Amino acid sequence: MTEAQPVTATGEDLYKLVERLYPLCRSITGDGVRATLDIVGEYIPLQVHEVPTGTQVLDWTVPQEWNIRDAYVADATGRRVVDFAASSLHVLGYSVPVSATMPLSELRSHLHTLPEHPSWVPYRTSYYKPEWGFCLAQETLDALPEGDYEVRVDSTLADGHLTYAEHVVPGQVEDEVIVSCHVCHPSLANDNMAGVAVATFLARELAERTPYYTYRFLFAPGTIGAITWLARNKERVDRVKHGLVLACAGDPGSLTYKRSRRGDAEIDRVLRHVLEASERPHRINEFTPYGYDERQFCSPGFDLGVGSLTRTPYAGYPEYHTSADDLDFVSPEAMADTLAVCREAFALLDRNRRYVNLSPYGEPQLGRRGLYDALGGRSDTQQAQMAMLWVLSLSDGEHGLLDVAERSGLPFDTVAAAADALRGAGLIEA
C-alpha cells in the first residue's frame, strides 16, 4: 500500500483563510481575538490561555479587556459620516466610551487622517492612555461642513483577560522551535492575517510528519502577548533553540529576513542559506530592537535565537497600517512563496545534525562498503562522492551539515543524503 503523501497547502487555501479573518475587529484583548482563534482552531487544535487583567508579566501588567459593539459620527440629518460598521479601522483602538454632541471644531482633535493619502483610512490605537477617536479618509473630513455632530463609541473597558493560543507539533526531541505571529490587528490583511495564515498551514504540514524538533506555534497579540508568554514560560524557555516571527507574509515585495540579536544563530544561517540557494530575490537585514516580537524573544535576559521573516518589512510600504492593506494588497502567490520558504528552512533545520566520524584515522575505504557502487549511474556521481568526503572530513562533533554545505559549496540536500549513506554504513554517528 502506498504511503499517503502530505497535503501541501495552496496559495488559494491561505487566501481563503485571510478572507475569513480580515473583517474581524481585533485588538490586544477582547472578543475579536477569541473569534480569530476560533477560526484558526478549525484548522489546527489550539490550547487557548486566558490571563486575567492585572497580572504582572515581566515589567508589564495585563490591561483591562476592550470590547466594542458600535461607533459612529453622525451629521445633523443622522447620516453616519464615519461608521465602525463599515470598517473596524474607523475607530481608534481601545477607545473609551463616549456619547456626545459637539461642533466639528471640537471634534477635529479626535479625528485621524492621512493627508498624503487622502482616500486611505489610518490604523491608530491608544492602548495604555484613556482616549477616544475616529480614523477616516482625509477626503471625507474635507467634505464635512461645519456644524454639530453626534459622536458615539459603544465600548467597554473592564477587568477581563488577555487571550493567546498555542499549537504544539511534537518532535523527536523536546528542544523547541517557536513560530510566533500576532493576532491583534483589525482589518489589515498583510499585517498580519497573512502571517497568521502562513503559520496555520505550516503547523498543519508539520503535523503530518514527525519533525526532529518540537514546534510550538504562538498566536498572540503583539508585544504584550509575547511578553506574557515569556513571563509564564520563564522556567522552561531554555528549551527554545530556534525561532521565527512571521508577519507581512502576503504583499508583493521580495522576502526579507531579519537576523536575531545574536546575528549568527543557527536560524539566521539557515534562512540565509535557503534564500540564497533558492535564488529568490531577498534581503537580509541586521537585528534592531524595533519591529515585531523578535525584540521580546531576543531581549538580553532571554537572548533567544529568534529571527523574523516578512516580505516587505513593517513600515516599509505605504499601505502599512492603513485601509489600503486590504484583500487586494495580498496575493495567494506571495503567501504560498512565504510558506514554501518556511517549509524549506525548517526541513533544513531538522536535518542539520552534527556527526562524529567513527573511522577518523585516514580516509575509510568507501568501495568495500558499497558506497561508491550505490552511486553508479547517478548524474551527480562526482558531486555525491565529494559530499561523502566532505562529511567525513567535518564530522568532528563540532560542525553540522550546514557547515559542510557552506564550506564545500555543495547543495545541502546532497550533503544530507551523503550523511544518510555514511550513517547507514556505520561510518558516522550523530
C-alpha positions in Angstrom: 0.0 0.0 0.0 1.4 3.4 -1.0 2.0 5.7 1.9 -0.2 8.8 1.8 1.7 11.9 0.7 1.4 15.0 2.9 -1.1 17.6 1.5 0.6 20.8 0.6 -1.4 24.0 1.1 -2.0 26.1 -2.0 -2.0 29.9 -2.1 -5.7 29.8 -2.5 -6.1 27.9 0.8 -4.1 30.6 2.6 -6.0 33.4 0.9 -9.4 31.9 1.9 -8.3 31.9 5.5 -7.2 35.6 5.3 -10.6 36.4 3.7 -12.4 34.9 6.8 -10.2 36.6 9.3 -9.9 40.0 7.7 -13.3 41.6 8.7 -12.9 40.9 12.4 -12.3 43.7 14.8 -9.2 42.7 16.8 -7.2 44.4 19.5 -4.7 43.3 22.2 -7.6 41.8 24.2 -11.2 41.1 23.7 -13.7 39.0 21.8 -12.2 39.8 18.4 -9.0 37.9 19.4 -11.2 35.0 20.6 -13.2 34.9 17.3 -9.9 34.9 15.4 -8.6 32.0 17.4 -11.9 30.1 17.0 -11.4 30.3 13.2 -7.8 29.2 13.4 -8.9 26.4 15.7 -11.0 25.0 12.8 -7.7 24.3 11.0 -5.4 23.2 13.9 -6.1 22.3 17.5 -5.3 25.2 19.8 -4.6 25.4 23.6 -6.2 28.8 24.5 -4.9 30.7 27.5 -6.8 33.5 29.4 -4.6 35.7 31.6 -6.5 38.0 34.0 -6.3 41.8 34.0 -3.8 43.0 36.5 -1.4 40.0 36.1 2.2 41.1 36.3 4.1 39.9 33.3 7.8 40.9 33.4 7.8 44.7 33.5 4.2 45.0 32.2 0.7 44.5 33.5 -2.1 42.8 31.6 -4.5 45.7 30.8 -8.3 45.8 31.0 -10.1 44.0 28.3 -11.6 46.1 25.5 -14.7 45.2 23.5 -16.7 47.3 21.1 -20.2 47.0 19.7 -20.7 50.1 17.7 -19.1 53.5 17.0 -20.0 56.4 14.6 -20.0 60.1 13.9 -23.4 61.3 12.5 -24.3 64.6 11.0 -27.4 66.7 11.7 -29.5 64.5 9.5 -28.5 61.3 11.3 -26.3 60.1 8.5 -23.2 58.3 9.7 -20.3 60.0 8.1 -17.8 57.7 9.9 -19.1 54.2 10.7 -17.4 51.5 12.6 -19.8 49.0 11.0 -18.2 49.8 7.6 -14.6 49.1 8.8 -13.1 48.4 12.2 -10.3 50.8 11.3 -12.7 53.7 11.7 -12.4 53.7 15.5 -9.3 54.4 17.5 -8.3 51.1 19.0 -9.1 50.9 22.8 -11.4 54.0 22.6 -13.2 54.6 25.9 -17.0 55.0 25.7 -18.4 58.3 24.6 -21.8 59.7 23.8 -21.9 63.4 23.0 -22.8 66.1 20.5 -20.1 68.6 19.6 -19.2 71.0 16.8 -16.7 69.9 14.2 -14.2 72.4 15.5 -14.1 70.4 18.8 -14.4 67.0 17.1 -11.3 67.6 14.9 -8.8 66.9 17.7 -10.2 63.3 17.9 -10.1 62.7 14.1 -7.1 61.0 12.5 -6.4 61.1 8.7 -3.5 60.6 6.2 -3.3 63.8 4.2 -0.6 62.3 2.0 -3.1 59.5 1.0 -6.4 61.3 1.1 -8.6 58.2 0.3 -7.0 55.9 2.8 -8.0 55.4 6.5 -5.2 55.1 9.0 -4.9 52.5 11.8 -4.4 54.1 15.2 -4.6 52.9 18.8 -4.4 54.2 22.3 -3.9 51.0 24.4 -2.4 52.5 27.6 -3.8 56.0 27.6 -7.6 56.6 28.1 -8.7 58.3 24.8 -11.3 58.1 22.1 -11.2 58.9 18.5 -12.0 58.1 14.9 -10.0 57.4 11.8 -11.2 58.5 8.4 -10.1 59.4 4.9 -8.9 63.0 4.5 -11.2 63.5 1.6 -14.1 62.5 3.9 -13.0 65.1 6.5 -12.6 67.8 3.9 -16.2 67.3 2.8 -17.7 67.7 6.3 -19.5 71.0 6.8 -19.2 73.0 10.0 -21.9 72.2 12.5 -22.8 69.8 15.3 -22.1 66.1 15.1 -23.3 63.2 17.2 -20.4 61.1 18.4 -20.9 57.7 19.9 -18.5 54.9 20.9 -20.3 52.0 22.4 -17.3 50.2 24.0 -16.3 48.7 27.3 -13.1 48.7 29.2 -13.3 46.3 32.1 -11.4 43.7 34.0 -11.2 40.6 31.9 -8.4 38.7 30.2 -5.6 38.7 27.6 -6.1 35.8 25.3 -3.5 33.9 23.4 -3.2 30.4 22.0 -0.5 27.7 21.3 -0.3 24.8 19.0 2.4 22.2 19.6 3.7 19.7 17.0 5.6 17.1 19.0 9.1 16.2 17.7 11.7 13.5 18.2 13.3 15.7 20.9 12.0 18.2 23.4 14.1 21.1 22.1 11.8 23.6 20.6 11.4 25.8 17.6 9.0 28.6 18.3 6.9 30.2 15.5 5.2 33.4 16.5 2.6 35.6 14.8 0.5 38.5 16.1 -3.3 38.4 16.2 -4.1 41.9 17.5 -4.6 44.0 14.3 -8.1 44.7 13.0 -8.8 44.7 9.2 -5.3 44.6 7.9 -4.7 41.8 5.5 -0.9 41.7 5.2 -0.2 42.9 8.8 -0.9 40.3 10.0 -3.6 37.9 8.8 -1.2 36.7 6.0 1.3 35.8 8.7 -1.4 34.0 10.7 -2.5 32.1 7.6 1.1 31.0 6.8 1.7 29.9 10.4 -1.6 28.0 10.5 -0.9 26.0 7.3 2.8 25.5 8.3 1.6 23.9 11.5 -0.7 21.6 9.6 2.0 20.4 7.3 4.5 19.8 10.1 1.9 17.8 12.0 1.7 15.3 9.0 5.2 14.1 9.7 7.4 13.7 12.8 9.9 16.5 12.8 13.1 16.3 14.7 12.4 19.4 16.8 9.2 20.1 18.7 7.5 23.1 17.0 5.5 25.5 19.2 3.2 27.9 17.3 2.2 31.0 19.3 -0.8 33.1 18.2 -0.8 36.2 20.5 -1.4 39.9 20.5 1.8 41.9 19.6 4.2 42.9 22.3 2.1 42.3 25.4 1.3 38.8 24.2 4.9 37.7 23.6 5.8 39.3 27.0 3.0 37.4 28.7 4.1 34.1 27.1 7.7 34.7 28.2 6.7 35.6 31.7 4.6 32.5 32.0 7.3 30.2 30.5 10.4 31.7 32.0 11.5 28.5 33.7 11.3 26.4 30.5 12.3 28.9 27.9 15.7 27.3 27.7 14.1 24.6 25.6 13.6 27.1 22.7 16.7 26.5 20.5 15.4 28.4 17.4 12.5 30.7 16.5 10.9 32.7 13.7 8.4 35.5 13.9 6.1 35.6 10.9 4.5 38.9 9.7 3.6 40.8 6.5 3.7 37.5 4.6 1.5 38.3 1.6 2.5 41.6 -0.1 4.1 41.8 -3.5 7.6 42.6 -2.2 10.5 40.3 -2.1 11.3 38.3 1.1 13.2 39.9 3.9 14.9 38.1 6.8 15.8 40.0 9.9 18.6 38.3 11.9 18.3 37.5 15.6 20.1 39.7 18.1 22.9 37.2 18.1 23.4 37.6 14.4 24.8 34.2 13.9 22.2 31.9 15.4 21.5 28.7 13.6 18.2 30.1 12.3 20.0 33.1 10.9 22.3 30.8 8.9 19.5 28.5 7.8 17.3 31.3 6.4 20.3 32.9 4.7 21.3 29.6 3.1 17.7 28.8 2.0 17.1 32.2 0.5 20.5 32.3 -1.3 20.2 28.7 -2.6 16.7 29.3 -3.9 17.9 32.3 -5.9 14.8 34.2 -4.8 15.1 38.0 -4.7 15.6 38.7 -1.0 17.2 40.9 1.6 19.0 40.0 4.9 18.6 42.8 7.5 20.6 43.1 10.7 18.8 43.0 14.0 17.4 46.2 15.5 15.4 46.4 18.8 12.4 47.7 17.0 9.9 45.7 15.0 7.8 42.7 15.8 8.0 40.2 18.7 11.6 39.1 17.8 12.6 42.0 20.0 10.9 40.4 23.0 12.4 36.9 22.4 15.8 38.5 21.7 15.8 40.8 24.8 19.1 40.4 26.7 17.7 38.4 29.5 16.4 35.7 27.1 18.6 36.3 24.1 16.9 33.5 22.1 17.9 32.7 18.5 14.7 34.1 17.0 14.7 35.9 13.7 11.8 37.5 11.7 10.6 36.6 8.2 8.5 39.1 6.2 8.1 40.2 2.7 8.3 44.0 2.8 9.2 44.8 6.5 6.9 46.8 8.8 6.5 50.4 7.8 8.4 49.7 4.6 5.4 50.0 2.3 2.9 53.0 2.0 -0.1 50.7 2.7 1.3 49.7 6.1 -1.3 50.4 8.9 -3.9 51.8 6.5 -7.1 50.7 4.9 -5.0 50.0 1.7 -3.6 46.9 3.4 -6.7 45.1 2.2 -7.6 41.8 0.5 -6.4 43.3 -2.8 -2.9 44.0 -1.4 -2.1 40.4 -0.6 -1.9 37.5 -3.1 -2.2 33.7 -3.0 1.2 33.5 -4.8 3.0 35.7 -2.3 1.7 33.8 0.7 2.5 30.4 -0.9 6.0 31.6 -1.6 6.4 32.7 2.1 5.1 29.3 3.2 7.5 27.5 0.9 10.5 29.3 2.3 9.4 28.4 5.9 8.9 24.8 4.8 12.4 24.6 3.2 14.0 26.3 6.2 12.5 24.0 8.8 13.3 20.9 6.7 16.9 22.0 6.6 16.9 22.9 10.3 15.5 19.5 11.2 18.3 17.8 9.2 21.2 19.9 10.3 22.7 17.4 12.6 26.3 17.1 13.9 28.1 13.8 13.4 31.2 12.1 14.6 33.5 10.2 12.2 33.8 6.6 13.5 36.8 5.9 11.3 38.8 9.2 11.6 42.3 7.9 11.0 42.8 8.2 7.3 40.1 8.0 4.7 37.9 5.0 5.2 37.6 2.6 2.2 34.2 3.5 0.7 34.3 1.0 -2.1 34.3 -2.1 0.0 31.3 -0.8 1.9 29.4 -0.5 -1.4 29.1 3.3 -1.1 30.7 4.0 -4.5 28.6 1.3 -6.1 25.5 2.8 -4.7 26.3 5.9 -6.7 26.6 4.2 -10.0 24.5 5.7 -12.8 23.7 8.9 -10.9 24.1 12.1 -13.0 25.7 13.7 -9.9 28.1 10.9 -9.0 31.1 13.1 -8.6 29.2 15.6 -6.5 27.8 12.9 -4.3 31.3 11.4 -3.8 32.7 14.8 -2.8 29.8 15.2 -0.4 30.7 11.9 1.3 34.4 13.0 1.6 33.4 16.4 3.0 31.0 14.9 5.6 33.7 12.5 6.7 36.2 15.4 7.0 34.0 17.7 9.0 32.2 15.0 11.2 34.1 16.0 14.3 31.2 16.8 16.6 31.7 20.5 16.0 30.4 21.0 12.5 26.8 20.5 11.3 25.7 19.6 7.8 25.0 23.2 7.1 28.7 23.9 7.8 29.6 21.2 5.4 27.3 22.6 2.7 28.6 26.1 3.1 32.3 25.2 3.2 32.1 22.7 0.3 29.7 24.8 -1.8 27.6 21.6 -2.3 23.8 21.6 -2.1 22.5 20.9 1.4 20.3 18.0 0.1 23.3 16.3 -1.5 25.3 16.7 1.8 22.4 15.3 3.9 22.0 12.4 1.5 25.7 11.6 1.9 25.4 11.7 5.6 22.5 9.3 5.5 24.5 6.9 3.4 27.6 7.1 5.7 25.5 6.6 8.7 23.9 3.6 7.1 27.3 2.2 6.5 28.3 2.7 10.1 31.0 5.3 9.4 29.4 8.2 11.3 27.0 8.7 14.2 25.0 11.6 15.4 
